[in-house]
Amino acid sequence: MTLDTSIEYVKGIGPERAKLIKNVLGISTVDDLLNFYPIRYLDKSKVHKISQLEETSQEIQLKGKITQVQEIQTGKTKRLSAKFNDDTGTMDLVWFQYSKWLKEQIPINREVYIFGKINVFNRQFSMPHPEIDAEEKKEGDSRLKPIYPSSEKLTKRGLNQRFFQFVLRNICREIPNLIEENFPEYLIKAFKFLSRQHTFLNIHFPKDMEHFEKADHRLKFEESFFFQLGYGLKKLHHKTQAVGNPFPIIGDHFNTFYNHHIPFDLTNAQKRVLKEIRMDMKRPIQMNRLLQGDVGSGKTMVALLTMLIAMDNSFQSCLMAPTEILAQQHYNGIKDLLQETGINVRLLTGSTKTSERKIIHQELEDGSLSILVGTHAVLEDKVKFRNLGLAIIDEQHRFGVAQRAKLWAKNRIPPHILVMTATPIPRTLAMSFYSDLDVSVIDEMPVGRKPIITAHRREKDRTYVYNFCRDEIRKGRQIYFVYPLIEESETLDYKNLMEGLEHVMDAFSDYNVTMLHGKMKSDEKDAAMNYFASGKAEIMVATTVIEVGVNVPNASVMVIESSERFGLSQLHQLRGRVGRGAEQSYCILMTSDKMSKESRTRIKTMTETNDGFKISEVDMQLRGPGDILGTQQSGVVDFKKLDLVNDSAIIKTTKNVVDKILEADPHLNRPENMIIKNYYLKYYKGKNKWSKIS
């Protein structure tokens, strides 16, 4: 038997059962079975007494005799009932669905052990569908009893817990011939690991809870370690291949702006991130860095200062955003900040007029245009730079790999890359799935920024909410009303938006109301946005099109209708559209009275914290890592033991361990690391074709 052996050749399985197990559980080899871990364990060392029973959700074990087995008919349904007695009392056993042969199988008036969950009704205890073991089979069975994932389809065919325990016990006897060590002695000693063979024995049939916990920890560490090793090797490969232009000079453009034109002091987080970027760009290696920062944390200022460093080294920069609104916002912000410097900045989008495009193309090619802000229009073949040295991509998850590659090809030597996201990614995800990037985090907000007050209100509170909005308008503030827009029901949601617009216009008939949604043409969107931004309209009714790229400092209230229909990340992004001025801002989450458990959790989280990273952790617990990363990468999360939320300490530790190993031995050629290298090449090399170790 080897790890690749088909399970049909495992004792107790055979071809028919193997086919069923593969269809239901996706298990086809001995290796799959060994990695088919129990979901929990029964402690068979403890025997409870009927007289001492308490209500519990845990499965328990009792010892006694079964008597009075009988079938009971109630209407069209039948159940099997029995009495169970120990020396302290009596309780009922019941089977609601059972096979004809079950009644004959039950041992009557013999000492047995029963396992199961207990029910309580009218202070009487019962146990539905107990598992029964005859006493003579119990000898030497003091270990924790594994309970494996199963399904009704398998159980009905006799593939129950006893079957899986039998099969896995047989395989575990072969562990000395199947399992090889994959960690060197120095790692095993440093972390006091069980051997790998003892790890698999104790994950399936733990000697006790202490041995289970050690086995569980080793398997989690192992999954994280080899995952981090793959990304670490990928990063090393990229760095050896990625030749870049060094930016050693911090010159007049940067210093003049930094010393005389920044309208506010940088936060310590911005300074730290800027230093990390400067250190990257000094080297003749292409920078490849992810910049995370919550809404309003000052990523655009860091991006601008980085572009000024490029200018000081005689290189051009471009900043690419996924939407025209966001590109326009970046352009306006950067142009305003640079207005006293004389630096040439231009905007290129799908709406840019032909005459303007000709000027942009000419200035890019002759080098007189230093900073270009744009959308996908920047990627067109006609757009040629004289000397592109820095490419900044905002909301990078909205751009495909092919689009980014086009941008990198705009210069003979690829430009330095800075990708930014305002969607906080849980630290464990950033550490795991962006290990091929260097990650920088702006984790503090500018001084003086007032936290947004978030409140949850229901339909019965609407009059109060409207009165509050009127009070804010009287103070000179502006209001957003946001309605959901979900692709699956765009027609219905458009109707909701239009009804909402009509309702808001009726309720606020004394004020100007404008509307913004994704189906409008670009010039219509711009006109609506400008009408609101200029203060001519006090209220904007919109869909989530304003989630990214709307910056109106005077807007102080965000009312999100049907907020239970939004995801946490989206709610947080929408809330970030207010709180951009000096005045106190508010986000009001309107919901129906009926909400799912997940919706209640999302709303509660929003009202309790403004910290995007905390929100992202809850979001990952609710949605899972795949959804957080996006559909492109959802399939990459295939950990059997590692939990990206709860095992962040293990992820951090393994990343540090892998970094140290690769720093000292990048090709894993040292004798003590050959065991890691050989295991990686055997089981992981195929997944990472870019890896150069061999």
C-alpha positions as CSV (number, residue, x, y, z in Angstrom):
1,M,0.0,0.0,0.0
2,T,1.2,3.5,-0.9
3,L,-0.3,7.0,-0.5
4,D,-1.4,6.8,-4.2
5,T,-3.2,3.5,-3.8
6,S,-6.9,3.6,-4.7
7,I,-9.2,3.2,-1.8
8,E,-11.0,0.3,-3.5
9,Y,-8.0,-1.8,-2.4
10,V,-8.2,-0.8,1.2
11,K,-9.6,-3.5,3.5
12,G,-13.3,-3.1,4.0
13,I,-14.0,-0.8,1.0
14,G,-14.0,-2.5,-2.4
15,P,-15.0,-1.0,-5.8
16,E,-18.7,-0.1,-5.1
17,R,-18.1,1.6,-1.8
18,A,-15.0,3.3,-3.2
19,K,-17.1,4.8,-6.0
20,L,-19.7,6.0,-3.5
21,I,-17.1,7.6,-1.2
22,K,-15.5,9.3,-4.1
23,N,-18.8,10.8,-5.3
24,V,-19.9,12.0,-1.9
25,L,-16.6,13.0,-0.2
26,G,-14.2,13.4,-3.1
27,I,-11.8,10.7,-1.5
28,S,-10.1,8.4,-4.0
29,T,-6.6,7.5,-2.6
30,V,-5.1,6.4,0.7
31,D,-3.5,9.8,1.0
32,D,-7.0,11.4,0.8
33,L,-8.2,9.1,3.6
34,L,-5.3,10.0,5.8
35,N,-6.1,13.6,5.4
36,F,-9.8,13.0,6.1
37,Y,-9.7,14.3,9.6
38,P,-12.2,13.8,12.4
39,I,-14.5,16.8,13.1
40,R,-14.7,16.0,16.8
41,Y,-13.9,13.2,19.3
42,L,-15.9,11.3,21.9
43,D,-14.3,10.8,25.3
44,K,-15.0,7.2,25.9
45,S,-13.1,7.1,29.1
46,K,-16.0,8.8,31.0
47,V,-19.3,7.0,31.8
48,H,-22.2,9.1,32.9
49,K,-25.0,8.0,35.3
50,I,-28.7,8.6,34.5
51,S,-29.4,10.2,37.9
52,Q,-26.7,12.7,37.3
53,L,-27.6,13.8,33.8
54,E,-27.8,17.5,32.9
55,E,-29.0,19.2,29.8
56,T,-26.0,19.4,27.3
57,S,-25.3,19.6,23.6
58,Q,-22.4,17.2,23.9
59,E,-22.6,13.5,23.1
60,I,-22.2,11.4,26.2
61,Q,-21.6,7.7,27.1
62,L,-23.7,5.6,29.5
63,K,-23.4,2.0,30.6
64,G,-26.4,-0.2,31.4
65,K,-29.0,-2.6,29.9
66,I,-31.7,-2.1,27.2
67,T,-35.1,-3.6,27.9
68,Q,-38.7,-3.4,26.5
69,V,-38.0,-2.8,22.8
70,Q,-41.2,-2.1,21.0
71,E,-42.6,-0.5,17.8
72,I,-45.1,2.4,18.4
73,Q,-47.5,3.6,15.7
74,T,-48.7,7.2,15.7
75,G,-50.9,7.9,12.7
76,K,-48.9,6.9,9.6
77,T,-45.5,7.1,11.3
78,K,-43.8,4.4,13.3
79,R,-40.9,4.7,15.8
80,L,-38.9,2.2,17.7
81,S,-38.7,2.7,21.5
82,A,-36.8,1.0,24.3
83,K,-35.9,1.5,28.0
84,F,-32.4,1.9,29.1
85,N,-31.5,1.2,32.8
86,D,-28.4,1.7,34.9
87,D,-28.1,1.3,38.7
88,T,-29.4,4.9,39.2
89,G,-32.4,5.2,36.9
90,T,-34.2,4.7,33.6
91,M,-34.4,6.7,30.4
92,D,-36.0,6.2,26.9
93,L,-34.2,5.3,23.7
94,V,-35.9,6.1,20.4
95,W,-35.4,5.6,16.7
96,F,-37.6,7.6,14.4
97,Q,-36.3,6.1,11.1
98,Y,-35.0,2.6,11.3
99,S,-34.4,-0.5,9.2
100,K,-36.4,-3.7,9.8
101,W,-33.4,-5.5,11.1
102,L,-32.5,-2.9,13.7
103,K,-34.9,-4.4,16.3
104,E,-33.2,-7.8,16.1
105,Q,-29.8,-6.2,16.3
106,I,-30.4,-4.5,19.7
107,P,-28.8,-6.5,22.5
108,I,-31.5,-7.1,25.1
109,N,-30.7,-7.4,28.9
110,R,-27.0,-7.3,28.3
111,E,-24.5,-4.8,29.6
112,V,-23.8,-2.3,26.8
113,Y,-22.4,1.2,26.3
114,I,-24.5,3.8,24.5
115,F,-23.4,7.0,22.9
116,G,-25.4,10.0,21.7
117,K,-27.0,13.3,22.5
118,I,-29.7,13.5,25.1
119,N,-33.0,15.3,24.8
120,V,-35.0,16.7,27.7
121,F,-38.8,16.9,27.7
122,N,-41.0,17.4,30.8
123,R,-37.8,16.8,32.9
124,Q,-37.5,13.3,31.4
125,F,-34.3,12.4,29.5
126,S,-34.2,10.4,26.3
127,M,-31.5,9.6,23.7
128,P,-32.6,9.4,20.0
129,H,-30.7,7.1,17.7
130,P,-28.0,6.0,20.2
131,E,-24.8,4.2,19.1
132,I,-24.6,0.9,20.9
133,D,-21.4,-1.1,21.8
134,A,-21.5,-4.4,23.6
135,E,-19.3,-4.4,26.7
136,E,-16.9,-7.1,25.6
137,K,-15.8,-5.0,22.7
138,K,-14.7,-2.2,25.0
139,E,-11.5,-3.7,26.3
140,G,-8.5,-1.5,25.7
141,D,-10.6,1.2,24.1
142,S,-9.7,4.2,26.3
143,R,-8.6,6.5,23.5
144,L,-10.8,9.4,22.2
145,K,-13.2,8.1,19.6
146,P,-13.0,10.0,16.2
147,I,-16.2,11.3,14.6
148,Y,-15.8,11.8,10.8
149,P,-17.7,14.1,8.4
150,S,-20.5,12.0,6.9
151,S,-23.8,12.3,5.1
152,E,-27.2,10.6,5.1
153,K,-26.4,9.0,1.7
154,L,-23.4,7.2,3.2
155,T,-25.1,6.2,6.4
156,K,-28.0,4.6,4.6
157,R,-25.5,2.5,2.7
158,G,-23.9,1.3,5.9
159,L,-20.9,3.7,5.7
160,N,-21.4,4.9,9.2
161,Q,-18.9,6.1,11.9
162,R,-18.0,2.5,12.8
163,F,-17.1,1.8,9.1
164,F,-14.8,4.9,8.9
165,Q,-13.2,4.1,12.2
166,F,-12.5,0.5,11.1
167,V,-11.0,1.7,7.7
168,L,-8.9,4.4,9.2
169,R,-7.6,2.1,12.0
170,N,-6.4,-0.3,9.4
171,I,-4.7,2.5,7.4
172,C,-3.1,3.9,10.6
173,R,-1.4,0.5,11.2
174,E,0.4,1.2,7.9
175,I,1.6,4.7,8.9
176,P,5.2,3.6,9.4
177,N,5.3,2.6,5.7
178,L,3.3,5.5,4.4
179,I,4.3,8.7,6.2
180,E,7.7,10.4,5.7
181,E,9.1,13.3,7.8
182,N,9.1,16.7,6.1
183,F,10.6,18.9,8.8
184,P,14.3,18.9,9.8
185,E,15.4,18.0,13.3
186,Y,16.1,21.6,14.2
187,L,12.4,22.6,13.5
188,I,11.0,19.6,15.4
189,K,13.1,20.4,18.4
190,A,12.5,24.2,18.3
191,F,8.7,23.8,18.3
192,K,8.6,20.5,20.3
193,F,6.6,18.8,17.5
194,L,5.4,15.2,17.5
195,S,7.0,13.2,14.8
196,R,4.9,13.2,11.6
197,Q,4.0,9.6,12.0
198,H,2.8,10.2,15.6
199,T,1.0,13.3,14.4
200,F,-1.2,11.2,12.0
201,L,-1.8,8.5,14.6
202,N,-2.9,11.1,17.2
203,I,-5.1,13.1,14.8
204,H,-7.2,10.0,14.0
205,F,-7.0,8.1,17.3
206,P,-5.6,10.5,19.9
207,K,-4.1,9.0,23.1
208,D,-5.7,11.9,25.0
209,M,-6.6,15.6,24.4
210,E,-3.0,16.7,24.9
211,H,-1.8,14.4,22.1
212,F,-4.6,15.6,19.9
213,E,-3.7,19.2,20.4
214,K,-0.1,18.6,19.6
215,A,-1.1,16.7,16.4
216,D,-3.6,19.4,15.4
217,H,-1.0,22.2,15.9
218,R,1.7,20.3,13.9
219,L,-0.7,19.8,10.9
220,K,-1.8,23.5,10.9
221,F,1.9,24.6,11.1
222,E,2.8,22.3,8.3
223,E,0.0,23.6,6.0
224,S,0.9,27.2,6.7
225,F,4.7,26.5,6.4
226,F,4.6,24.9,2.9
227,F,2.1,27.4,1.7
228,Q,4.3,30.3,2.8
229,L,7.3,28.5,1.4
230,G,5.7,28.4,-2.0
231,Y,5.0,32.1,-2.0
232,G,8.4,32.9,-0.6
233,L,10.1,31.0,-3.5
234,K,7.8,32.8,-5.9
235,K,8.8,36.2,-4.5
236,L,12.5,35.2,-4.7
237,H,12.0,34.2,-8.3
238,H,10.3,37.4,-9.2
239,K,13.0,39.5,-7.5
240,T,15.8,37.7,-9.5
241,Q,13.8,38.2,-12.7
242,A,12.4,41.6,-12.1
243,V,15.1,44.1,-13.2
244,G,14.0,47.6,-12.4
245,N,15.2,51.2,-12.6
246,P,16.7,52.4,-9.3
247,F,15.4,55.7,-7.9
248,P,18.3,56.8,-5.6
249,I,17.5,60.5,-5.7
250,I,15.2,62.4,-3.3
251,G,15.4,65.8,-5.0
252,D,13.7,69.2,-5.5
253,H,10.3,68.0,-6.5
254,F,9.8,65.8,-3.5
255,N,11.5,68.1,-1.0
256,T,9.8,71.3,-2.1
257,F,6.4,69.7,-2.0
258,Y,7.1,68.0,1.3
259,N,8.4,71.1,3.0
260,H,6.1,73.7,1.6
261,H,2.9,72.4,0.1
262,I,1.6,69.4,2.1
263,P,-1.6,70.8,3.8
264,F,-1.3,68.6,6.8
265,D,1.2,66.6,8.8
266,L,1.7,63.0,7.7
267,T,0.7,60.3,10.1
268,N,3.4,58.0,11.5
269,A,1.9,55.2,9.4
270,Q,2.2,57.2,6.2
271,K,5.8,58.1,7.1
272,R,6.6,54.4,7.8
273,V,5.0,53.2,4.5
274,L,6.8,56.0,2.5
275,K,10.1,54.8,4.0
276,E,9.4,51.2,2.9
277,I,8.6,52.4,-0.6
278,R,11.7,54.5,-0.8
279,M,13.9,51.6,0.3
280,D,12.3,49.4,-2.4
281,M,12.9,51.9,-5.2
282,K,16.5,52.6,-4.4
283,R,17.4,49.1,-5.7
284,P,17.7,48.1,-9.3
285,I,14.9,45.6,-8.8
286,Q,11.3,46.2,-9.7
287,M,9.2,47.1,-6.7
288,N,6.1,45.0,-6.3
289,R,4.2,46.4,-3.3
290,L,0.6,46.3,-2.0
291,L,-0.5,49.3,-0.1
292,Q,-3.5,48.7,2.2
293,G,-5.2,51.6,3.9
294,D,-8.7,52.2,5.2
295,V,-11.0,54.8,3.6
296,G,-9.6,58.3,4.3
297,S,-6.2,57.0,5.7
298,G,-4.2,59.0,3.1
299,K,-3.1,56.5,0.5
300,T,-3.4,59.1,-2.3
301,M,-0.9,61.4,-0.5
302,V,1.6,58.5,-0.3
303,A,1.0,57.7,-4.0
304,L,1.7,61.4,-4.9
305,L,4.9,61.6,-2.9
306,T,6.0,58.3,-4.6
307,M,5.4,59.9,-8.0
308,L,7.5,62.9,-7.0
309,I,10.4,60.6,-6.2
310,A,10.0,59.2,-9.7
311,M,10.1,62.7,-11.1
312,D,13.3,63.5,-9.2
313,N,14.8,60.5,-11.0
314,S,13.6,61.7,-14.4
315,F,10.8,59.1,-14.8
316,Q,7.1,59.4,-15.5
317,S,4.3,58.0,-13.4
318,C,0.8,56.9,-14.0
319,L,-2.1,56.2,-11.6
320,M,-4.8,53.9,-13.0
321,A,-8.3,53.6,-11.4
322,P,-11.1,51.2,-12.3
323,T,-13.8,53.9,-12.8
324,E,-14.0,57.4,-14.3
325,I,-15.4,58.8,-11.1
326,L,-12.5,57.5,-9.1
327,A,-10.0,58.6,-11.7
328,Q,-11.5,62.0,-11.7
329,Q,-11.3,62.2,-8.0
330,H,-7.7,61.3,-7.9
331,Y,-6.9,63.8,-10.7
332,N,-8.7,66.6,-9.0
333,G,-7.0,65.8,-5.7
334,I,-3.5,65.6,-7.1
335,K,-4.0,68.6,-9.4
336,D,-5.1,70.7,-6.4
337,L,-2.2,69.6,-4.3
338,L,0.3,70.4,-7.1
339,Q,-1.3,73.7,-8.3
340,E,1.5,75.8,-6.9
341,T,4.3,73.6,-8.2
342,G,3.9,73.9,-11.9
343,I,4.0,70.1,-12.4
344,N,2.0,68.9,-15.4
345,V,-0.8,66.4,-14.5
346,R,-3.4,65.2,-17.0
347,L,-6.5,62.9,-17.0
348,L,-7.1,60.2,-19.6
349,T,-10.4,58.3,-19.6
350,G,-12.9,56.9,-22.1
351,S,-14.6,60.3,-22.1
352,T,-11.5,62.3,-22.9
353,K,-12.0,64.3,-26.1
354,T,-9.9,63.5,-29.2
355,S,-8.2,66.9,-29.2
356,E,-7.2,66.5,-25.5
357,R,-6.0,62.9,-26.2
358,K,-3.6,64.2,-28.9
359,I,-2.0,66.6,-26.5
360,I,-1.7,63.9,-23.8
361,H,-0.1,61.4,-26.3
362,Q,2.3,64.1,-27.5
363,E,3.3,65.2,-24.0
364,L,3.8,61.6,-22.8
365,E,6.1,60.8,-25.7
366,D,8.2,64.0,-25.4
367,G,8.4,63.7,-21.6
368,S,6.8,67.0,-20.7
369,L,3.9,65.2,-19.0
370,S,5.2,63.7,-15.7
371,I,2.0,62.4,-14.1
372,L,-0.9,60.7,-15.9
373,V,-4.1,59.7,-14.1
374,G,-6.6,57.5,-15.9
375,T,-8.8,54.5,-16.4
376,H,-8.4,51.4,-18.7
377,A,-7.8,54.0,-21.5
378,V,-4.2,54.2,-20.3
379,L,-3.7,50.6,-21.5
380,E,-4.4,51.4,-25.2
381,D,-1.6,50.7,-27.5
382,K,-1.7,54.4,-28.7
383,V,-0.7,55.5,-25.2
384,K,3.2,55.5,-25.2
385,F,5.4,56.9,-22.5
386,R,8.8,58.3,-23.0
387,N,10.1,56.9,-19.7
388,L,7.5,55.3,-17.5
389,G,9.1,54.4,-14.1
390,L,6.2,54.0,-11.7
391,A,2.7,52.5,-12.2
392,I,0.2,52.8,-9.4
393,I,-3.0,50.8,-9.6
394,D,-5.9,51.7,-7.3
395,E,-8.4,49.0,-6.2
396,Q,-6.1,46.4,-7.8
397,H,-8.6,43.6,-7.4
398,R,-10.8,45.1,-10.2
399,F,-8.0,44.7,-12.8
400,G,-7.2,41.4,-14.4
401,V,-3.6,40.0,-14.8
402,A,-3.6,40.7,-18.5
403,Q,-4.5,44.3,-18.0
404,R,-1.7,44.8,-15.4
405,A,0.8,43.1,-17.8
406,K,-0.1,45.6,-20.5
407,L,0.7,48.5,-18.1
408,W,4.1,46.9,-17.2
409,A,4.9,46.6,-20.9
410,K,4.8,50.3,-21.3
411,N,8.6,50.5,-20.8
412,R,11.5,48.4,-21.8
413,I,12.4,48.0,-18.2
414,P,9.1,47.4,-16.3
415,P,8.1,50.2,-14.0
416,H,7.9,49.9,-10.2
417,I,4.5,48.7,-9.2
418,L,2.4,50.0,-6.3
419,V,-1.1,48.5,-6.0
420,M,-3.5,50.1,-3.6
421,T,-6.7,49.0,-2.0
422,A,-9.1,50.8,0.3
423,T,-10.8,47.5,1.2
424,P,-9.0,46.3,4.3
425,I,-7.8,42.7,3.8
426,P,-7.6,40.7,7.0
427,R,-3.9,40.6,8.0
428,T,-3.9,36.8,7.9
429,L,-5.1,36.9,4.2
430,A,-2.6,39.6,3.3
431,M,0.2,37.6,4.9
432,S,-0.9,34.4,3.1
433,F,-2.2,35.4,-0.3
434,Y,-0.1,38.4,-1.0
435,S,3.2,36.9,0.2
436,D,4.6,37.4,-3.3
437,L,4.1,41.1,-2.8
438,D,5.6,43.3,-0.1
439,V,2.7,44.5,2.0
440,S,2.5,48.0,3.6
441,V,-0.4,49.0,5.8
442,I,-1.6,52.5,6.7
443,D,-3.3,51.6,10.0
444,E,-4.0,55.0,11.5
445,M,-6.2,57.9,10.5
446,P,-5.2,61.6,10.1
447,V,-5.2,63.6,13.3
448,G,-8.4,65.4,14.0
449,R,-10.6,63.1,11.9
450,K,-13.8,62.5,13.8
451,P,-15.1,58.8,13.9
452,I,-18.3,58.4,12.0
453,I,-21.3,57.7,14.3
454,T,-23.2,54.6,13.0
455,A,-26.8,53.9,14.1
456,H,-29.2,51.1,13.2
457,R,-32.8,52.2,12.6
458,R,-35.9,50.3,11.4
459,E,-38.9,51.4,9.3
460,K,-40.8,52.6,12.4
461,D,-38.0,55.1,13.0
462,R,-38.2,56.7,9.5
463,T,-39.9,59.9,10.6
464,Y,-37.2,60.4,13.2
465,V,-34.4,59.7,10.6
466,Y,-36.0,62.3,8.2
467,N,-36.2,64.9,10.9
468,F,-32.5,64.3,11.8
469,C,-31.6,64.7,8.1
470,R,-33.5,68.0,7.9
471,D,-31.6,69.3,11.0
472,E,-28.3,68.5,9.3
473,I,-29.3,70.2,6.0
474,R,-30.3,73.3,8.0
475,K,-26.7,73.3,9.4
476,G,-25.5,73.5,5.8
477,R,-24.7,69.8,5.4
478,Q,-25.6,67.3,2.6
479,I,-27.2,63.8,2.7
480,Y,-26.7,60.6,0.8
481,F,-29.6,58.0,0.4
482,V,-28.2,54.8,-0.9
483,Y,-30.2,51.9,-2.3
484,P,-29.0,48.4,-3.1
485,L,-28.4,47.4,-6.7
486,I,-27.8,43.7,-7.2
487,E,-27.2,42.2,-10.6
488,E,-29.6,39.3,-10.1
489,S,-32.5,41.7,-9.7
490,E,-31.5,44.9,-11.5
491,T,-35.0,45.6,-12.8
492,L,-36.5,45.3,-9.3
493,D,-33.7,47.4,-7.7
494,Y,-34.0,50.1,-10.4
495,K,-37.7,50.3,-9.5
496,N,-36.8,50.5,-5.8
497,L,-34.3,53.3,-6.6
498,M,-36.9,55.3,-8.5
499,E,-39.5,54.7,-5.8
500,G,-37.0,55.8,-3.3
501,L,-36.2,58.9,-5.3
502,E,-39.9,59.8,-5.5
503,H,-40.3,59.2,-1.7
504,V,-37.3,61.3,-0.8
505,M,-38.4,64.1,-3.1
506,D,-41.8,64.1,-1.4
507,A,-40.4,64.0,2.1
508,F,-37.8,66.7,1.3
509,S,-39.8,68.9,-1.2
510,D,-38.1,72.0,0.0
511,Y,-34.7,70.9,-1.1
512,N,-32.9,69.9,-4.3
513,V,-32.4,66.2,-4.9
514,T,-30.2,64.5,-7.5
515,M,-29.8,60.9,-8.5
516,L,-26.8,58.7,-9.5
517,H,-26.8,55.1,-10.7
518,G,-24.6,52.8,-12.8
519,K,-26.9,52.8,-15.9
520,M,-26.5,56.5,-16.5
521,K,-24.1,57.7,-19.2
522,S,-20.7,59.1,-18.1
523,D,-21.6,62.7,-18.8
524,E,-24.9,62.3,-16.9
525,K,-23.0,60.8,-13.9
526,D,-20.5,63.7,-14.0
527,A,-23.3,66.2,-14.2
528,A,-25.2,64.7,-11.2
529,M,-22.0,64.4,-9.2
530,N,-20.9,67.9,-9.9
531,Y,-24.4,69.2,-9.1
532,F,-24.1,67.6,-5.7
533,A,-20.5,68.3,-5.0
534,S,-21.0,72.0,-5.8
535,G,-23.7,72.2,-3.1
536,K,-26.5,72.9,-5.5
537,A,-28.3,69.7,-4.4
538,E,-28.7,69.0,-0.7
539,I,-29.5,65.3,-1.2
540,M,-28.2,62.6,-3.5
541,V,-30.2,59.4,-4.0
542,A,-27.8,56.7,-5.4
543,T,-26.9,53.1,-5.8
544,T,-23.6,51.6,-4.8
545,V,-21.9,53.4,-7.7
546,I,-20.8,55.9,-5.0
547,E,-19.0,53.1,-3.1
548,V,-15.8,54.2,-4.7
549,G,-14.7,57.6,-5.9
550,V,-17.0,60.1,-4.4
551,N,-15.5,62.8,-2.2
552,V,-17.8,65.5,-0.9
553,P,-16.4,66.8,2.4
554,N,-19.7,68.7,3.1
555,A,-21.8,65.5,3.1
556,S,-22.3,64.5,6.7
557,V,-25.1,61.8,6.6
558,M,-25.2,58.5,4.8
559,V,-28.6,56.7,5.0
560,I,-28.3,53.2,3.6
561,E,-31.6,51.7,2.8
562,S,-32.2,47.9,3.1
563,S,-28.7,47.7,4.6
564,E,-29.3,44.0,5.5
565,R,-28.8,43.3,1.8
566,F,-25.2,44.6,1.7
567,G,-22.0,42.8,2.6
568,L,-19.9,44.1,5.5
569,S,-17.1,45.3,3.2
570,Q,-19.6,47.2,1.0
571,L,-21.2,48.8,4.0
572,H,-17.8,50.0,5.3
573,Q,-16.9,51.4,1.9
574,L,-20.2,53.3,1.6
575,R,-19.8,54.7,5.1
576,G,-16.4,56.0,4.1
577,R,-18.1,58.5,1.7
578,V,-19.0,60.6,4.7
579,G,-16.7,61.8,7.5
580,R,-14.4,63.6,5.0
581,G,-14.8,67.1,6.4
582,A,-14.3,68.7,9.8
583,E,-17.8,68.2,11.0
584,Q,-19.3,65.2,12.8
585,S,-20.7,62.6,10.3
586,Y,-23.3,59.9,10.6
587,C,-24.2,56.6,8.9
588,I,-27.7,55.4,9.4
589,L,-28.4,51.7,8.6
590,M,-32.1,51.2,7.7
591,T,-33.3,47.6,7.8
592,S,-36.6,45.7,7.9
593,D,-37.7,44.1,11.1
594,K,-36.9,40.6,9.9
595,M,-33.2,39.9,9.5
596,S,-31.1,36.7,9.2
597,K,-28.5,35.9,11.9
598,E,-25.7,37.0,9.5
599,S,-27.4,40.3,8.7
600,R,-27.7,41.0,12.4
601,T,-24.0,40.3,12.9
602,R,-23.1,42.6,10.1
603,I,-25.2,45.5,11.4
604,K,-24.0,45.0,15.0
605,T,-20.4,45.0,13.7
606,M,-20.9,48.2,11.8
607,T,-22.4,50.0,14.8
608,E,-19.6,48.9,17.1
609,T,-16.5,49.7,15.2
610,N,-15.0,52.0,12.5
611,D,-11.9,49.9,12.2
612,G,-11.8,48.4,8.7
613,F,-9.4,45.6,9.7
614,K,-11.6,44.4,12.5
615,I,-14.6,44.6,10.1
616,S,-12.7,42.6,7.5
617,E,-12.0,39.8,10.1
618,V,-15.7,39.5,10.8
619,D,-16.4,39.6,7.1
620,M,-14.0,36.7,6.5
621,Q,-15.7,34.7,9.3
622,L,-19.1,35.2,7.6
623,R,-18.1,34.9,4.0
624,G,-14.9,32.8,4.0
625,P,-11.5,33.7,2.6
626,G,-12.4,32.9,-1.0
627,D,-15.1,35.5,-1.2
628,I,-12.9,38.1,0.4
629,L,-10.2,37.6,-2.2
630,G,-12.6,37.5,-5.1
631,T,-13.7,34.7,-7.4
632,Q,-10.4,34.5,-9.1
633,Q,-8.6,33.2,-6.1
634,S,-11.4,31.5,-4.2
635,G,-10.2,28.1,-5.3
636,V,-6.8,28.7,-3.8
637,V,-8.1,28.3,-0.2
638,D,-7.9,24.5,0.4
639,F,-6.6,24.2,3.9
640,K,-7.9,21.1,5.7
641,K,-6.8,22.2,9.2
642,L,-5.6,25.9,9.1
643,D,-8.2,28.5,9.9
644,L,-7.2,31.9,8.5
645,V,-9.2,33.7,11.2
646,N,-8.3,31.8,14.3
647,D,-4.8,30.6,13.5
648,S,-3.2,34.0,12.7
649,A,-0.5,33.3,15.3
650,I,0.6,30.2,13.4
651,I,0.5,32.0,10.1
652,K,2.7,34.8,11.5
653,T,5.2,32.3,13.0
654,T,5.5,30.2,9.9
655,K,6.0,33.3,7.7
656,N,8.9,34.4,10.0
657,V,10.4,30.9,9.9
658,V,10.2,30.6,6.1
659,D,11.6,34.1,5.6
660,K,14.6,33.3,7.8
661,I,15.2,29.9,6.1
662,L,15.1,31.4,2.6
663,E,17.2,34.4,3.6
664,A,20.0,32.1,4.7
665,D,19.4,29.3,2.1
666,P,17.3,30.6,-0.9
667,H,17.7,27.4,-2.9
668,L,17.3,25.1,0.1
669,N,20.7,23.4,-0.7
670,R,22.0,23.1,2.9
671,P,22.0,19.5,4.2
672,E,19.7,20.4,7.1
673,N,17.1,21.8,4.6
674,M,17.2,19.0,2.1
675,I,14.3,17.2,3.8
676,I,12.1,20.4,3.3
677,K,13.3,20.7,-0.3
678,N,12.7,17.1,-1.2
679,Y,9.2,17.1,0.2
680,Y,8.4,20.4,-1.5
681,L,9.6,19.1,-4.9
682,K,7.6,15.9,-4.5
683,Y,4.2,17.4,-3.3
684,Y,4.2,21.1,-4.1
685,K,6.4,21.8,-7.2
686,G,3.6,21.0,-9.6
687,K,1.4,23.7,-8.1
688,N,4.1,26.4,-8.4
689,K,5.6,26.1,-11.9
690,W,7.5,29.3,-11.5
691,S,9.6,27.8,-8.7
692,K,13.3,27.6,-9.7
693,I,14.5,25.2,-7.0
694,S,15.3,21.8,-8.4
